[in-house]
Amino acid sequence: MIRSETRAPVRVFPATDQPRRFRRVLRLGLPTVWGAVAVTYKLTCPLAQQPGLGARIVTSAVFFAVGTGLILHARHGLLRELRRTRAVAGAAQSVLLPPLPPRIDGLALAAGRLSADRGATVGGDLYDVVATDHGVRIVMGDVRGHGLAALATVAAVLGSFREAAHDEAALGGVLRRLERAHARHLRLRSRAEHPAAGGVAPEHPVAEEFVTVLLLEIARDGAVHALNCGHPWPYLLRPGAVRRAEQLAGGDPLPPLGVLPLPSEPVPVRCGRMLPGEGLLLYTDGIEDARDARGRFFPFQEALTAALRDRTVAPAAVVRAVYARLLRHIGGPPGDDAALLVLRNDRGRVPVQHGDPLGRTVHTVL
């Protein structure tokens, strides 16, 4: 006769869980022990029962030491949670905004971002560059607000762009996809912000949220076509004997996403041409709106011209030079996120210009 037995499953904890459980018990046990020591001293120690001045001083010192220990313990826990939150947020944004490759379809590029949140890398600025069958397509955007509140909107817009840039033959179709993705994101947020959801009042309500977007398409001959939704126009960087930074223009921009409905068929405008050796710089308004202690605006165009050293456009060097001058100008933490994206047309020539380490993403955190 074969007898079968059914036993309760045995939970096996990995070895790595033991230190974690010990630290959890320690975090909860230490405040309890300190409180018990203070109460025990007050109730059982003969010195604590004496009315003299010396006894009172000793009792006060004991309770002061216990209170200080509790405050330091709570502060340590809060700092640990803050570091963990920042690490998670930084990892999330690194997935959303991964380092750009040094070259895309004959264009050298570098990018950087400066966060308004001290010690954080998250922000409301977004950018990406993709090579498609329709040309190199670029997006630069700025979400209202900054920090963690803007991260979900950045994810919605960038995710839509990375698909639509390849799927849509016309640049206007890409913009319409971005508008629909942003509208879906707002509908989902509006449910969470409804009073019936029981949440607290959001810092940036749905009714006040919008995104400025600049879409560019660079053809093989360097022609630049754009669709602008309330974003600053890019700068064309011309090296040579007469170095200059010239802001391109394509007429009145469309409204930002989330403000007013866009036209059913947005028509891109040709705003210039990037010849071999020339550069193109995209940015967010956190740079040109930056002010110093006297209220003077940052001389952005002057800084761009000065960054064209050696009569060349070195994307990574331009990004570093502009940020260095910006931080000297404001003399403190920035009031808004500031992103830069610099491209150089290397089509038709192979050598890398002097001072340009093949381009890279520059993460500037203040």
C-alpha positions in Angstrom: 0.0 0.0 0.0 1.4 3.3 -1.0 0.7 6.2 1.3 1.0 9.7 0.0 1.3 12.7 2.3 0.6 16.3 1.5 2.8 18.7 3.4 2.6 22.5 3.6 5.1 24.2 1.4 8.3 25.4 3.0 9.2 29.0 2.3 12.9 29.3 1.6 14.3 32.8 1.9 17.4 33.6 -0.2 20.5 34.5 1.6 20.3 38.1 0.4 17.0 38.5 2.2 18.5 37.9 5.7 20.5 41.2 5.9 17.5 43.1 4.5 15.2 41.7 7.1 17.8 42.4 9.8 18.1 46.1 8.7 14.3 46.4 8.7 14.1 45.0 12.3 16.9 47.3 13.3 15.2 50.4 11.9 12.0 49.6 13.8 13.7 48.4 17.0 16.1 51.2 17.7 13.5 53.9 18.3 11.6 51.5 20.5 14.7 50.7 22.6 15.6 54.4 22.9 12.1 55.2 24.1 12.1 52.3 26.5 15.4 53.4 28.0 14.1 57.0 28.6 10.9 55.8 30.2 12.7 53.2 32.3 15.2 55.8 33.5 12.4 58.2 34.5 10.4 55.5 36.4 13.0 53.4 38.1 16.2 55.4 38.4 16.5 56.9 41.9 18.4 59.9 40.5 15.4 60.8 38.3 13.2 60.9 41.4 15.3 63.5 43.2 14.1 67.2 43.1 17.6 68.7 43.1 19.0 70.8 40.3 21.8 68.3 39.5 19.2 65.4 39.1 17.1 67.6 36.8 20.1 68.4 34.6 21.0 64.7 34.3 17.4 63.8 33.4 17.2 66.6 30.9 20.5 65.4 29.3 19.2 61.8 29.1 16.0 62.9 27.3 17.9 65.3 25.1 20.2 62.5 24.0 17.3 60.2 23.3 15.4 62.8 21.4 18.5 63.7 19.3 19.0 60.0 18.5 15.4 59.7 17.4 15.7 62.8 15.2 19.0 61.6 13.6 17.5 58.2 13.0 14.4 59.7 11.3 16.6 62.0 9.2 18.8 59.1 8.1 15.7 57.2 7.0 14.3 60.1 5.1 17.7 60.7 3.3 17.8 57.0 2.4 14.4 57.2 0.9 15.2 60.4 -1.0 18.4 58.8 -2.5 16.4 55.8 -3.5 13.7 57.9 -5.1 16.2 59.9 -7.0 18.0 56.8 -8.2 14.7 55.3 -9.5 13.8 58.6 -11.2 17.3 58.9 -12.7 17.1 55.3 -14.0 13.6 56.0 -15.5 14.8 59.1 -17.3 17.9 57.3 -18.6 15.5 54.9 -20.2 13.4 57.7 -21.6 16.4 59.8 -22.7 19.2 57.3 -23.4 22.6 58.7 -24.5 22.5 59.6 -28.2 24.9 57.8 -30.6 27.8 59.9 -31.8 26.6 59.9 -35.4 23.4 59.3 -37.2 23.2 59.2 -41.0 26.2 61.4 -41.5 25.3 63.9 -38.7 27.6 64.3 -35.7 25.6 65.2 -32.5 25.8 65.8 -28.8 23.2 66.7 -26.3 22.9 67.9 -22.7 20.4 68.8 -20.1 20.5 70.9 -16.9 17.9 70.1 -14.3 16.1 72.7 -12.2 15.7 70.1 -9.4 18.8 70.3 -7.3 20.7 67.0 -7.3 18.3 65.4 -9.8 18.5 64.5 -13.4 14.8 64.3 -14.2 13.1 67.2 -15.9 10.4 68.2 -18.3 12.7 68.6 -21.4 12.7 65.9 -24.1 14.6 65.3 -27.3 15.5 62.5 -29.7 17.0 61.9 -33.1 16.2 59.0 -35.4 17.2 58.1 -38.9 14.3 57.1 -41.1 13.6 56.4 -44.7 12.1 59.9 -44.9 15.3 61.6 -43.5 16.7 62.3 -40.1 13.9 63.4 -37.8 14.4 65.3 -34.6 12.1 66.3 -31.8 12.8 68.8 -29.1 10.1 69.6 -26.5 9.4 71.2 -23.2 6.7 70.1 -20.8 5.2 72.6 -18.5 6.8 72.2 -15.1 9.7 70.0 -14.3 10.8 67.0 -12.1 8.8 63.9 -11.5 5.5 65.5 -12.4 6.6 66.0 -16.0 8.1 62.5 -16.4 4.9 60.8 -17.5 4.2 63.4 -20.2 7.8 63.1 -21.5 7.3 59.3 -21.8 4.0 59.7 -23.7 5.4 62.2 -26.2 8.7 60.4 -26.8 7.1 57.0 -27.1 4.8 58.3 -29.8 7.5 60.0 -31.7 9.8 57.0 -31.8 7.1 55.0 -33.6 5.5 57.7 -35.7 8.9 59.0 -37.0 9.3 55.7 -38.9 5.6 55.0 -39.7 4.5 58.4 -41.1 5.7 59.5 -44.5 4.8 63.1 -43.8 6.1 65.2 -40.9 2.6 66.5 -40.3 1.5 62.9 -39.7 4.1 62.6 -36.9 2.8 65.8 -35.3 -0.8 64.5 -35.3 0.4 61.3 -33.7 2.1 63.3 -30.9 -1.1 65.3 -30.4 -3.2 62.2 -30.0 -0.7 60.6 -27.6 -0.7 63.7 -25.5 -4.5 63.9 -25.5 -4.7 60.2 -24.3 -2.2 60.9 -21.6 -4.3 63.9 -20.4 -7.5 61.8 -20.3 -5.8 59.2 -18.1 -4.5 61.9 -15.8 -7.9 63.6 -15.6 -9.4 60.5 -14.1 -6.8 60.3 -11.4 -7.2 64.0 -10.6 -11.0 63.9 -10.4 -12.3 64.6 -6.8 -14.0 61.2 -6.8 -10.5 59.6 -6.9 -9.8 61.0 -3.5 -6.3 62.3 -4.4 -4.6 65.5 -3.3 -4.6 68.6 -5.5 -1.9 68.1 -8.2 0.9 70.6 -8.5 0.3 70.9 -12.3 -3.4 70.2 -13.1 -4.4 68.7 -16.4 -6.2 71.9 -17.4 -2.9 73.8 -17.2 -0.6 71.3 -18.8 0.8 71.7 -22.3 3.9 70.8 -24.3 5.9 72.9 -26.7 7.3 70.8 -29.5 9.7 71.4 -32.4 9.8 68.7 -35.1 12.6 68.8 -37.7 13.3 66.8 -40.8 16.8 67.0 -42.4 17.0 65.8 -46.0 20.0 64.3 -47.7 20.8 67.7 -49.2 20.7 69.4 -45.8 17.3 71.1 -46.3 15.6 71.6 -42.9 11.8 71.3 -42.7 10.1 72.1 -39.5 6.8 72.0 -37.6 6.8 74.3 -34.6 4.3 74.2 -31.7 5.2 77.1 -29.5 8.9 76.2 -29.2 11.9 78.4 -29.8 13.3 78.2 -33.4 16.7 76.5 -33.8 20.0 78.3 -34.5 22.2 77.6 -37.5 25.9 77.6 -36.6 28.1 78.8 -39.4 31.9 78.3 -38.9 34.6 80.0 -40.9 36.4 83.3 -40.9 33.2 85.1 -39.8 31.7 82.9 -37.1 28.1 83.5 -36.4 24.9 81.9 -35.0 21.8 82.7 -36.9 18.3 81.9 -35.6 16.2 80.2 -38.2 12.6 81.2 -38.6 9.6 79.7 -40.3 6.7 82.1 -39.6 4.3 82.0 -36.7 4.4 78.7 -34.7 1.4 76.5 -34.0 -0.1 76.4 -30.5 1.6 74.0 -28.0 0.1 70.6 -27.6 -2.8 70.6 -25.2 -3.8 74.3 -25.7 -5.8 74.3 -28.9 -6.5 71.7 -31.6 -4.0 71.6 -34.4 -4.9 71.8 -38.1 -6.0 68.5 -39.6 -3.1 68.5 -42.0 -0.1 70.5 -40.6 2.2 71.7 -43.4 5.9 71.8 -42.7 7.9 74.9 -43.6 11.4 75.0 -45.0 13.4 77.1 -42.6 16.9 76.8 -44.0 19.6 74.5 -45.2 22.5 73.0 -43.2 25.6 72.8 -45.5 28.5 70.4 -44.8 30.4 71.6 -41.8 27.6 73.7 -40.5 25.7 73.0 -37.3 22.2 73.2 -36.0 21.3 73.8 -32.3 18.0 73.1 -30.7 17.2 74.2 -27.1 14.5 74.8 -24.6 13.6 78.3 -23.3 15.2 77.6 -19.9 18.4 78.8 -21.4 17.4 82.1 -23.0 15.1 83.0 -20.1 17.8 82.5 -17.5 18.7 85.7 -15.6 21.5 86.7 -13.3 21.2 88.4 -9.9 20.6 91.8 -11.6 17.8 90.4 -13.8 19.8 90.5 -17.0 19.0 87.7 -19.5 21.6 85.2 -20.6 23.4 86.4 -23.8 22.6 83.2 -25.6 23.5 84.2 -29.2 26.8 85.7 -28.0 27.6 82.5 -26.1 26.9 80.4 -29.2 29.2 82.5 -31.4 32.0 82.3 -28.8 31.6 78.5 -28.6 32.5 78.1 -32.3 36.2 77.9 -31.5 38.8 77.0 -34.1 36.4 78.1 -36.7 34.6 74.7 -36.4 31.4 73.3 -35.0 32.3 70.7 -32.4 28.9 69.5 -30.9 30.1 68.3 -27.6 32.4 71.3 -27.1 29.5 73.7 -27.9 27.3 72.0 -25.3 30.0 72.3 -22.6 30.9 75.9 -23.5 27.3 77.1 -23.4 26.5 75.4 -20.1 29.7 76.7 -18.5 28.8 80.2 -19.4 25.2 79.8 -18.4 26.2 78.6 -14.9 28.6 81.5 -14.5 25.8 83.9 -15.6 23.1 82.8 -13.2 25.5 82.2 -10.3 23.2 79.6 -8.7 20.6 76.9 -9.3 18.6 77.4 -12.6 15.0 78.3 -12.4 13.9 76.0 -15.2 15.2 72.9 -17.0 17.5 73.7 -19.9 18.3 71.2 -22.7 20.7 71.5 -25.7 21.0 69.4 -28.8 23.7 70.2 -31.4 24.1 68.5 -34.8 26.9 69.0 -37.4 26.5 68.0 -41.1 29.4 65.7 -41.8 28.0 64.4 -45.1 30.5 64.6 -47.9 33.6 64.6 -45.6 35.1 62.0 -43.4 37.7 63.5 -41.0 36.5 64.5 -37.5 37.1 68.1 -36.6 39.6 69.0 -34.0 38.3 69.1 -30.5 35.2 67.0 -31.1 35.3 63.6 -29.3 32.8 62.0 -31.7 29.9 63.6 -29.9 28.2 62.4 -26.7 25.4 63.2 -24.3 26.4 65.6 -21.6 24.4 65.3 -18.4 24.8 68.4 -16.3 23.3 68.3 -12.8 23.2 71.2 -10.4 
